[in-house]
Amino acid sequence: RKMPVQPTTSLHDALEAEGLGAYAAAICGQSAALLSQPTDRALADLLKQAGVLKVGHRQRAVAVLRSSLAQPVAGSAAQGSEHGGGGGGGRQGDGANAQQADGFWSAIVASSLESTAAGDLHAHGCTYASADEAVAARPAPPTAAPHAAAPPPPPSPHAPSSLPPVERATAGEVDEGHGAVAAERARAAYAGGAQEDQAELCRRRGNAAFERRDLGAARRWYGRALEARPEDPLARANLAACCLTTSPPRPAEALACLAPLLAEGPACAGGAVAAKARLRAGRACLLLGRVRDAAAHFDAALAIEKAEAAACRGAASFEPRWAPPSDPQAPPHPGVQRLCGGEAAVQPCSAAAEGRSKANKLLSHIARARALSQRGRADEALYLARSVARECPHGSVGAALVLDILERAGRMWEAQCEAEAAIEAWRGGHRGGEEEELAPLRLAHARLLSLRGKPAEAEEALRSLVKDRPADERAAAYLRGLRAGLHARARGNSCYCEGDYEGAAAAYSEGLDVDTGGLLRGLLLANRAQARLQAGRPGEALADADAALCVEPDSIKLHLRRAACALALSRPELARACFERALELEPDCAAAAAGLEQCAREPAGRARRAEGQAAAAAAEEEAMDPYAVLELERGANAAQIRQAFRKAALRWHPDKFAARHGVGDAQREEAERRFRELNAAHGVLTDPVKKRHYDLGGGMRCD
């Protein structure tokens, strides 16, 4: 018997939906001949003759035609004239139209529920589950009045058990001529009892698309499944898998999809779905650089897997009959332990275990990189930090670690270039939904600009960051601290120009206190070192210069300032090293060359000054009276000398004298001089030879 012909309009739409629009005209033109083929092989050969040359296109066309064949269709114009009597009355045509629409809607719902209940996605030789797509499309009833209604399709053996009660009643009723009855019941059945079946159908379509790596179609199908059933956990987990598999991955969207499942815990839809959700959340967190969160998710997935394995094994263990007798204290054979459900069976070698190992490795890399950076081994630390950045491409943890290591090593220029390259690569990658990961990089870039002596550019970068992210309290605090530090620096420069060096040093110290982010630390320390040097405090100035060089070790100005402090402290070797370093950085530095010449002349002058100081000390010592220093009479015995020295030493000891009187540097130097005189007098009077020499009219020195 000749098969009924599908209307060309719906067939054309089905071909367009499958991406076969180029062959739609040829296939619709030969639809009657194609639908009459008994086998798929004959249908494929006829499609090849019609111009469908690719094997995949022919398979999809066969699926569309077979799905069209599975749906009930209206008869042709000739059949309408045969059954309706050509020029029949209007009431007879209306009744035929209503009967045809009623049968159409009832058969559509019956076919959809039958297909989803039976679980046969490849019915009638369908390779890509196009029949399910055609059923899920829910076509509207035809508006044009056909001449006659087609007979209903034969019932499926699965139909009585799969149809809900409302649909079985509809299939058993005879419509009174109004198609709205069946249509309304069909819509009610679809919106009610068939909702889960529709979600299952869309999810299976998404799984088929995911298997053939059509991720866009898979995401659309999973989205439809969530529209049909928003609480479907499998659709959410599979949609997250699509977000992680696409190129480039979208871990932020994956976490957003998994958020309801992670909030519900293992009870969301069974242990398997919860384990998948935790596993995919761990992968997303690894991509975003949230390594500790990833480790927590992998631990949760491992716990769920162990619980599932224990539940599958059961509470009762068994003893194999073939097992040989053994010592109860000895550990069992691994095979027996595995069969008996021992600890070996509880440790699953799964993706969650691999993910946990990877997260632990990254945490170890981060901790070791920071430790190596603190020890000054910057290159080894950079190797580990860059490996973390490669494993976490959608997060800023690796890049921020690299910048921190370079800043700690004093390689500010390299750190600034790294920050600019990272920001440019991030913005060029179009990573939507992850802009919060870019904020630490922008903040580090502003800090590096300020540390390299560009506070104006740093302020502009911070202002832009605060404008883009008003809720970022750290960036706002950095901006406030930078502005306050700049104000204090301007006040200190004004005091320095007026000759108030102590006031300038105080203003620079205030700027260091208000600069919470440390963005102006190098500049303020260098300025305070110069102010303290001019104020006659070279020791404190040298300490400030050393701290400033830790921030920017390649600053020629700081090396020259440090050399000036060393010369003021009579340390020509340190000054010479500073001048040589300045010449390495800039060979044409005239100030460094002049400083080296001064250091070359310094030893001769220093020796002459030392000889003069020694001669003056000797003359002063010769003129000193040890009895007068200790306030004793000539002829005092040893006990009196010891008691007088102890009393005078307690009085003039420099530390005790400064603690009692709170004196300045000049008074402390006087106390130190008096204490040296006491020691010299005590040494003469306690030595019998020197004491006799002095008593006989000799001096303090006894050669």
VOGU-3710 file (C-alpha; in Angstrom, 3 decimals, decimal comma):
1> rkmpvqptts> 0,000/0,000/0,000  1,314/3,418/-0,873  2,538/5,358/2,169  0,846/8,697/3,034  2,828/11,790/2,041  4,046/14,280/4,697  3,104/17,917/3,933  6,141/19,627/2,386  5,997/22,632/4,710  6,732/20,645/7,907
11> lhdaleaegl> 9,291/18,463/6,080  11,079/21,566/4,816  11,212/22,983/8,360  12,578/19,715/9,737  15,321/19,681/7,096  16,177/23,308/7,886  16,409/22,467/11,593  18,911/19,679/10,842  21,074/21,946/8,664  19,964/20,371/5,369
21> gayaaaicgq> 18,349/23,460/3,922  20,432/23,165/0,732  18,743/19,854/-0,106  15,262/20,778/1,137  13,830/21,681/-2,279  15,056/18,474/-3,953  13,912/16,234/-1,087  10,480/17,872/-0,790  10,005/17,532/-4,536  10,552/13,762/-4,339
31> saallsqptd> 8,987/13,211/-0,910  6,411/10,700/-2,171  9,050/8,496/-3,814  11,412/8,808/-0,848  8,806/7,938/1,774  7,721/4,858/-0,206  11,159/3,197/0,088  10,989/0,037/2,217  14,539/0,165/3,688  16,962/2,844/4,833
41> raladllkqa> 19,552/1,603/2,333  17,187/2,117/-0,598  16,212/5,530/0,779  19,879/6,524/1,092  20,585/5,429/-2,505  17,664/7,491/-3,767  18,893/10,512/-1,770  22,332/10,124/-3,349  20,725/10,216/-6,779  18,815/13,348/-5,698
51> gvlkvghrqr> 22,112/15,156/-4,984  22,797/14,446/-1,297  26,392/13,252/-1,765  27,829/13,281/1,762  27,236/10,206/3,900  26,515/12,208/7,043  23,991/14,401/5,254  22,265/11,308/3,840  22,041/9,734/7,305  20,477/12,877/8,756
61> avavlrssla> 18,061/13,156/5,833  17,034/9,523/6,355  16,395/10,301/10,023  14,232/13,317/9,132  12,217/11,339/6,566  11,669/8,409/8,913  10,576/10,777/11,680  8,155/12,375/9,221  6,919/8,908/8,368  6,333/8,164/12,064
71> qpvagsaaqg> 3,997/11,189/12,463  0,320/11,035/11,362  -0,236/13,116/8,261  -3,172/14,453/6,268  -4,231/12,869/2,995  -3,578/14,239/-0,476  -6,008/16,331/-2,545  -7,088/13,279/-4,493  -7,911/11,378/-1,285  -9,869/14,403/-0,064
81> sehggggggg> -11,966/14,480/-3,185  -12,493/10,744/-2,937  -13,722/10,829/0,672  -15,300/14,251/0,786  -17,206/14,210/-2,483  -15,624/17,142/-4,396  -18,040/19,995/-3,800  -19,480/18,904/-0,462  -21,223/21,324/1,895  -19,466/23,618/4,300
91> rqgdganaqq> -20,620/21,750/7,416  -19,179/18,505/6,081  -15,818/20,240/5,367  -15,754/21,786/8,848  -16,382/18,448/10,474  -13,583/16,835/8,490  -11,245/19,673/9,451  -12,055/19,335/13,157  -11,719/15,551/13,044  -8,345/15,868/11,284
101> adgfwsaiva> -7,043/18,420/13,829  -8,276/16,303/16,726  -6,540/13,221/15,443  -3,406/15,233/14,664  -2,987/16,617/18,213  -3,881/13,325/19,903  -1,403/11,388/17,812  1,370/13,949/18,419  1,047/13,675/22,194  0,702/9,901/22,071
111> sslestaagd> 3,805/9,580/19,892  5,830/11,925/22,151  4,895/10,110/25,345  5,385/6,722/23,728  8,873/7,636/22,516  10,030/9,101/25,817  8,526/6,302/27,946  10,014/3,556/25,785  13,396/5,370/25,786  13,959/4,531/22,110
121> lhahgctyas> 15,811/7,562/20,734  16,705/5,809/17,510  13,314/4,582/16,425  12,800/3,822/12,735  16,536/3,893/12,021  17,078/7,449/13,342  20,828/8,011/13,758  20,877/11,497/15,306  17,612/11,267/17,300  15,821/13,601/14,897
131> adeavaarpa> 12,527/11,915/15,711  12,811/13,215/19,268  13,557/16,682/17,960  10,505/16,568/15,721  8,330/15,413/18,596  9,768/18,072/20,934  9,016/20,821/18,418  5,255/20,546/19,243  3,865/21,658/15,860  0,593/23,568/15,754
141> pptaaphaaa> -2,472/22,036/14,093  -2,891/22,832/10,388  -4,994/25,909/9,632  -5,942/25,062/6,069  -9,071/22,893/5,759  -8,020/19,500/4,317  -10,431/17,503/2,232  -10,310/14,488/4,493  -8,671/13,257/7,654  -6,036/10,563/7,603
151> pppppsphap> -6,641/7,390/9,600  -4,959/7,393/13,034  -1,666/5,472/13,348  -1,686/1,953/14,744  -1,258/1,917/18,524  2,161/1,060/19,923  2,556/-1,838/22,356  4,071/0,650/24,839  1,241/3,181/24,577  -1,205/1,749/27,180
161> sslppverat> 1,436/1,701/29,932  3,143/5,005/29,067  0,182/7,321/28,516  -1,106/9,262/31,532  -4,778/8,786/32,522  -5,936/11,987/30,822  -4,367/10,926/27,517  -5,780/7,388/27,660  -9,231/8,878/28,119  -8,642/11,191/25,175
171> agevdeghga> -7,515/8,318/22,955  -10,576/6,298/23,864  -13,107/9,093/23,294  -14,769/10,054/20,066  -14,665/13,791/19,443  -17,972/15,448/18,728  -16,500/17,402/15,846  -14,611/20,089/17,773  -10,782/19,704/17,684  -10,347/22,044/20,650
181> vaaeraraay> -11,232/19,218/23,091  -8,347/16,985/22,108  -5,984/19,915/21,709  -6,768/21,223/25,187  -6,300/17,815/26,761  -3,053/17,350/24,871  -1,722/20,658/26,103  -2,733/19,815/29,668  -1,023/16,434/29,478  2,139/18,009/28,078
191> aggaqedqae> 2,254/20,807/30,676  1,578/18,407/33,544  2,573/14,771/33,428  4,862/15,050/30,382  7,095/17,811/31,809  9,703/15,411/33,159  9,587/13,407/29,955  10,256/16,575/27,973  13,271/17,409/30,213  14,563/13,864/29,814
201> lcrrrgnaaf> 14,158/14,083/26,053  16,037/17,402/25,847  18,779/16,114/28,112  19,292/13,043/25,964  19,431/15,213/22,879  22,070/17,308/24,652  24,039/14,177/25,539  24,019/13,088/21,894  25,227/16,531/20,812  27,937/16,495/23,504
211> errdlgaarr> 29,183/13,106/22,311  29,672/14,416/18,786  31,349/17,568/20,234  28,591/19,912/19,124  28,843/21,950/22,318  26,630/24,793/21,121  23,737/22,438/20,407  24,378/20,605/23,687  24,151/23,844/25,662  20,900/24,757/23,920
221> wygralearp> 19,364/21,362/24,650  20,420/21,444/28,302  18,970/24,948/28,529  15,649/23,650/27,189  15,747/20,859/29,739  16,171/23,412/32,515  13,315/25,466/31,088  11,082/22,402/31,197  12,299/21,387/34,658  14,360/24,071/36,465
231> edplaranla> 15,313/21,743/39,334  16,818/19,072/37,030  20,280/18,352/38,584  21,566/16,300/35,651  20,917/19,120/33,202  22,756/21,569/35,456  25,750/19,274/35,850  25,895/18,596/32,116  25,579/22,303/31,298  28,555/22,958/33,602
241> acclttsppr> 30,490/20,258/31,740  29,760/22,089/28,472  31,067/25,349/29,978  34,286/23,625/31,028  34,773/21,798/27,707  34,255/24,735/25,378  37,249/26,668/24,073  38,105/28,834/25,909  36,567/27,365/29,045  34,050/29,355/31,070
251> paealaclap> 34,665/28,329/34,687  32,703/31,239/36,165  29,559/30,190/34,252  30,151/26,579/35,292  30,242/27,570/38,967  27,070/29,621/38,510  25,317/26,548/37,047  26,538/24,313/39,870  25,722/26,721/42,703  22,245/25,221/43,471
261> llaegpacag> 23,654/21,686/43,482  26,560/22,637/45,749  24,163/24,341/48,145  21,927/21,257/48,389  24,812/18,846/49,005  24,783/15,084/48,383  20,988/14,913/48,710  20,430/16,878/45,484  19,834/13,865/43,237  21,862/10,982/44,553
271> gavaakarlr> 25,545/10,514/45,228  26,584/10,180/41,576  25,219/13,595/40,562  26,619/15,238/43,700  30,056/13,745/43,017  29,953/15,023/39,436  28,930/18,466/40,621  31,772/18,590/43,155  34,265/17,313/40,618  33,319/19,917/38,007
281> agraclllgr> 33,261/22,657/40,632  36,802/21,663/41,616  37,961/21,892/38,005  36,349/25,305/37,613  38,004/26,546/40,825  41,378/25,306/39,594  40,987/27,280/36,375  40,034/30,366/38,403  43,018/29,984/40,711  40,911/29,199/43,803
291> vrdaaahfda> 43,119/26,269/44,716  41,941/25,799/48,305  38,287/25,803/47,218  39,160/23,266/44,516  40,825/21,009/47,079  37,710/21,215/49,279  35,454/20,240/46,333  37,675/17,301/45,394  37,680/16,126/49,021  33,874/16,256/49,052
301> alaiekaeaa> 33,740/14,265/45,792  36,098/11,645/47,246  33,963/11,358/50,366  30,832/10,832/48,266  32,590/8,197/46,140  33,777/6,331/49,230  30,267/6,380/50,698  28,810/5,072/47,440  31,449/2,324/47,279  30,724/1,289/50,860
311> acrgaasfep> 26,993/1,217/50,158  27,530/-0,950/47,086  29,691/-3,439/48,975  27,220/-3,729/51,817  27,775/-3,897/55,523  28,470/-7,647/55,670  31,772/-9,011/54,470  32,441/-12,564/53,371  35,289/-15,012/53,642  36,271/-16,659/50,345
321> rwappsdpqa> 36,015/-20,428/50,571  39,196/-20,832/48,580  41,237/-18,539/50,859  43,972/-20,474/52,729  44,120/-20,222/56,518  46,404/-17,458/57,700  47,586/-15,713/60,813  44,811/-13,370/62,060  47,445/-10,798/63,053  49,079/-10,760/59,603
331> pphpgvqrlc> 47,794/-8,367/56,933  45,640/-10,106/54,299  46,664/-10,581/50,715  45,748/-7,552/48,550  43,375/-9,660/46,464  41,592/-10,975/49,543  41,466/-7,488/51,023  39,914/-6,147/47,852  37,364/-8,968/47,658  36,474/-8,627/51,329
341> ggeaavqpcs> 35,875/-4,922/51,059  38,966/-3,752/52,937  40,659/-0,379/52,862  42,022/-0,996/49,359  38,507/-1,035/47,973  37,640/2,211/49,738  40,401/4,214/48,013  39,017/4,996/44,560  41,449/5,842/41,795  39,162/8,441/40,248
351> aaaegrskan> 39,227/11,863/38,693  38,484/13,349/42,123  41,657/11,777/43,536  43,669/13,082/40,600  42,168/16,537/41,056  42,975/16,512/44,769  46,564/15,543/43,978  46,806/18,366/41,446  45,401/20,896/43,931  47,885/19,747/46,591
361> kllshiarar> 50,708/20,107/44,096  49,680/23,665/43,248  49,400/24,587/46,933  52,876/23,175/47,485  54,221/25,201/44,539  52,722/28,409/45,924  54,116/27,891/49,432  57,551/26,884/48,165  57,725/29,817/45,744  57,048/32,261/48,572
371> alsqrgrade> 59,661/30,618/50,792  62,284/30,703/48,032  61,487/34,343/47,346  62,083/35,230/51,001  65,451/33,462/50,851  66,514/35,469/47,813  66,273/32,595/45,292  64,102/34,514/42,875  64,716/32,432/39,733  63,621/29,158/41,346
381> alylarsvar> 60,591/30,882/42,856  59,673/32,346/39,452  59,782/28,889/37,857  57,240/27,558/40,341  55,064/30,690/40,126  54,892/30,512/36,330  53,847/26,839/36,519  50,989/27,889/38,828  50,005/30,609/36,342  49,868/28,036/33,521
391> ecphgsvgaa> 47,647/25,692/35,541  45,293/28,527/36,575  44,901/30,559/33,340  41,575/32,137/34,330  42,771/33,363/37,738  45,244/35,951/38,918  46,954/33,899/41,641  49,901/32,855/39,455  50,468/36,275/37,891  50,176/38,003/41,280
401> lvldilerag> 52,726/35,573/42,728  55,147/36,342/39,881  54,781/40,082/40,484  55,319/39,680/44,231  58,524/37,683/43,663  59,895/40,237/41,197  59,054/43,122/43,541  60,722/41,384/46,485  63,828/40,816/44,347  63,925/44,505/43,412
411> rmweaqceae> 63,292/43,886/39,700  60,703/46,625/39,416  61,020/47,241/35,695  60,571/43,559/34,888  57,624/43,365/37,275  55,959/46,363/35,622  56,378/44,781/32,172  54,930/41,494/33,467  51,910/43,295/34,948  51,211/45,229/31,753
421> aaieawrggh> 51,529/42,072/29,625  49,205/40,127/31,936  46,562/42,860/31,884  46,751/43,164/28,095  46,461/39,392/27,627  43,518/39,274/30,036  41,633/42,025/28,266  42,355/40,532/24,855  41,118/37,113/25,905  37,473/38,296/26,335
431> rggeeeelap> 36,988/36,317/29,545  33,501/37,321/30,476  32,270/36,950/34,027  35,790/36,922/35,493  36,585/40,638/35,711  37,010/40,413/39,466  40,148/38,343/38,833  41,688/41,296/36,936  41,447/43,707/39,897  44,520/42,312/41,790
441> lrlaharlls> 46,644/42,694/38,656  45,544/46,293/38,136  46,233/47,059/41,795  49,723/45,531/41,588  50,424/47,508/38,408  49,504/50,779/40,149  51,755/49,876/43,086  54,689/49,159/40,775  54,216/52,458/38,976  54,392/54,315/42,268
451> lrgkpaeaee> 57,405/52,393/43,518  59,244/53,202/40,308  58,804/56,926/40,926  55,644/57,550/38,908  53,051/58,536/41,525  50,920/60,538/39,088  50,424/57,523/36,796  49,769/55,317/39,812  47,102/57,704/41,067  45,409/57,699/37,662
461> alrslvkdrp> 45,446/53,893/37,534  43,951/53,658/41,024  41,288/56,241/40,201  40,266/54,203/37,139  40,137/50,999/39,200  37,980/52,595/41,904  35,672/53,979/39,239  35,238/50,550/37,638  34,888/48,735/40,976  33,402/51,082/43,610
471> aderaaaylr> 33,051/48,212/46,102  36,793/47,450/46,104  37,811/48,682/49,548  41,472/47,792/49,089  41,838/49,933/45,974  40,019/52,818/47,679  42,349/52,558/50,709  45,399/52,558/48,445  44,150/55,665/46,671  43,501/57,511/49,952
481> glraglhara> 46,924/56,546/51,303  48,650/57,637/48,097  47,012/61,042/48,134  47,827/61,604/51,820  51,423/60,528/51,238  51,791/62,906/48,295  50,486/65,757/50,426  53,004/64,976/53,207  55,810/64,693/50,659  54,987/68,142/49,248
491> rgnscycegd> 55,046/69,622/52,761  58,412/67,978/53,476  59,899/69,307/50,224  58,781/72,800/51,194  60,483/72,511/54,607  63,672/71,197/53,013  63,836/74,136/50,593  63,478/76,522/53,542  66,370/74,834/55,400  64,198/73,221/58,059
501> yegaaaayse> 65,721/69,740/57,738  64,234/68,394/60,957  60,772/69,542/59,899  61,286/67,940/56,476  62,293/64,628/58,070  59,218/64,760/60,315  56,936/65,415/57,314  58,437/62,490/55,387  57,943/60,240/58,427  54,300/61,285/58,587
511> gldvdtggll> 53,916/60,430/54,897  55,288/56,934/55,552  52,707/56,467/58,307  49,673/57,548/56,261  50,691/55,636/53,112  48,868/52,426/54,019  49,681/50,618/50,786  53,388/51,516/50,833  53,181/53,010/47,355  55,473/55,954/48,210
521> rglllanraq> 57,845/54,072/50,494  60,901/54,363/48,241  60,470/58,070/47,531  59,781/59,043/51,134  62,687/57,012/52,510  65,098/58,544/50,022  63,938/62,072/50,860  64,137/61,429/54,601  67,680/60,071/54,220  68,758/63,314/52,547
531> arlqagrpge> 67,037/65,457/55,186  68,630/63,529/58,055  72,042/63,734/56,414  71,730/67,499/56,180  70,533/67,616/59,796  73,741/65,934/60,964  72,339/62,456/61,558  74,332/60,318/59,081  73,686/57,011/60,864  69,901/57,318/60,557
541> aladadaalc> 70,304/58,632/57,022  72,331/55,532/56,060  69,617/53,255/57,461  66,958/55,090/55,387  69,112/54,830/52,274  69,542/51,072/52,774  65,760/50,618/53,179  65,087/52,675/50,055  67,583/50,589/48,057  65,625/47,463/49,015
551> vepdsiklhl> 62,647/48,980/47,194  64,567/50,200/44,142  68,099/48,714/44,060  69,056/50,217/40,686  68,587/53,864/41,650  71,792/55,857/40,999  70,609/58,691/43,216  70,182/56,352/46,171  73,660/54,859/45,721  75,206/58,334/45,677
561> rraacalals> 73,224/59,316/48,772  74,343/56,180/50,570  77,961/56,937/49,678  77,610/60,441/51,135  76,318/58,967/54,390  79,229/56,520/54,488  81,734/59,334/54,000  80,108/61,307/56,800  80,536/58,235/59,028  84,234/57,869/57,983
571> rpelaracfe> 83,594/54,604/56,161  85,484/55,057/52,877  85,275/51,381/51,886  81,473/51,451/51,899  81,483/54,765/50,047  83,830/53,368/47,410  81,521/50,352/46,852  78,515/52,665/46,428  80,367/54,847/43,891  81,484/51,780/41,919
581> ralelepdca> 77,915/50,475/41,795  76,705/53,850/40,528  79,346/53,766/37,782  78,190/50,263/36,779  74,652/51,548/36,368  75,752/54,717/34,560  79,388/54,805/33,360  79,210/58,553/32,621  78,170/59,539/36,153  80,500/62,466/37,059
591> aaaagleqca> 79,445/62,505/40,713  80,422/58,855/41,154  83,809/59,425/39,495  84,529/62,417/41,762  83,514/60,373/44,776  85,967/57,632/43,879  88,789/60,188/43,679  87,811/61,495/47,102  87,852/57,956/48,503  91,362/57,466/47,049
601> repagrarra> 92,601/60,542/48,920  90,806/59,590/52,093  93,255/56,957/53,505  96,227/59,383/53,731  94,175/62,079/55,419  92,568/59,515/57,636  95,984/58,215/58,774  97,179/61,738/59,538  94,037/62,449/61,532  94,459/59,223/63,458
611> egqaaaaaae> 98,066/60,043/64,335  97,062/63,499/65,542  94,253/62,101/67,652  96,578/59,514/69,188  99,192/62,153/70,031  96,579/64,404/71,641  95,246/61,516/73,683  98,737/60,607/74,862  99,474/64,183/75,884  96,193/64,396/77,732
621> eeamdpyavl> 96,895/61,118/79,456  100,355/62,263/80,540  98,896/65,420/82,060  96,176/63,522/83,920  96,453/62,938/87,701  94,951/59,512/88,560  94,469/60,457/92,237  92,531/63,584/91,198  90,416/61,596/88,740  89,410/59,129/91,460
631> elerganaaq> 89,246/61,916/94,094  91,831/60,220/96,358  94,755/61,340/98,434  98,285/60,201/97,652  99,164/57,104/99,577  95,658/55,574/99,387  95,654/51,816/99,792  94,186/49,247/97,382  90,792/49,040/99,147  90,289/52,782/98,980
641> irqafrkaal> 91,272/52,815/95,285  88,806/50,013/94,489  85,954/51,679/96,417  86,551/55,089/94,770  86,670/53,552/91,282  83,424/51,665/91,821  81,638/54,784/93,005  82,915/56,928/90,093  82,155/54,201/87,527  78,537/53,962/88,654
651> rwhpdkfaar> 78,258/57,710/88,279  79,874/58,158/84,869  78,918/54,946/83,062  77,457/56,214/79,711  74,328/54,085/79,724  73,477/54,713/83,365  74,289/58,412/83,044  71,996/58,772/79,983  69,224/56,785/81,690  69,307/58,994/84,791
661> hgvgdaqree> 69,628/62,379/83,140  68,157/61,814/79,640  70,937/63,831/78,014  71,760/64,352/74,374  74,692/63,251/72,253  77,122/65,876/73,567  76,556/64,965/77,222  76,846/61,288/76,388  80,224/61,889/74,742  81,394/63,746/77,869
671> aerrfrelna> 80,318/60,795/80,042  82,190/58,412/77,767  85,356/60,583/78,054  85,156/60,663/81,855  84,591/56,906/81,960  87,724/56,340/79,844  89,731/58,542/82,257  88,441/56,509/85,195  89,538/53,272/83,562  92,979/54,705/82,802
681> ahgvltdpvk> 93,474/56,002/86,361  92,317/52,725/87,855  94,705/50,830/85,607  97,675/52,921/86,770  96,904/52,810/90,493  96,128/49,074/90,588  99,375/48,143/88,807  102,278/48,254/91,381  104,914/49,025/88,751  102,958/51,867/87,142
691> krhydlgggm> 101,886/53,253/90,531  105,492/53,333/91,820  106,641/54,963/88,572  103,993/57,670/88,932  104,673/58,187/92,634  108,390/58,677/91,916  107,607/61,604/89,609  107,050/59,786/86,298  104,038/60,202/84,065  101,045/58,007/83,387
701> rcd> 102,910/56,068/80,717  105,448/53,542/81,891  107,378/52,171/78,898
//
